[in-house]
Every structure is written in structure tokens, then in C-alpha cells.
Amino acid sequence: MWKIFFTTFGIMFLAEIGDKTQLAVISCASRFRSPWVVFAGASLALVLATAVGTLVGGTLNSLIGEKAIRFVSGGLFVLFGVLIMIGK
């Protein structure tokens, strides 16, 4: 159990450092000058988004399997990258 916890924590922590979400939170904290309120709002949003992702992932895994999820996720990741590169 702890291995899963720390693996998930490490992946998410490293993935979030310097991404657009963190930059948006920095911007909001500077603009509104209420860092604790911004922290609370951002934390709740991340918790809810993670809860939705966890529920959807668990449900999809039981319906279509892990390999299909990896294939579709990888394909979407590549598609979004291509769309960003061509400016769509």
C-alpha cells in the first residue's frame, strides 16, 4: 500500500512542478493577495479532479482493461501534442 502511495505522490508531485496549473496558482495568489484562499481553492480543485480521474480510471479498467486505457491515453496525449504544435 505505501509503495503505491509514494509512487503516486512522486509522479504527481514531479508532474505538477512548473506546469501551467502551478503558474496559474502563482498568478492568482499574486493578483488576489489572498494566498490561503487561493491555496484552498486550488487544493479543492485538484482533489476533485483527482477523484473524478480515479473513479473514471477504475470504472474504465473494469470495462475495457488496462492495455486499452494505455493505448487510448497515449493516443490522446499524442493527438493533443500535435494539435498544440499546429496551433489548433
Secondary structure, 3 states (H helix, E strand, C coil): CHHHHHHHHHHHHHHHCCCHHHHHHHHHHHHHCCHHHHHHHHHHHHHHHHHHHHHHHHHHHHHHCHHHHHHHHHHHHHHHHHHHHCCC
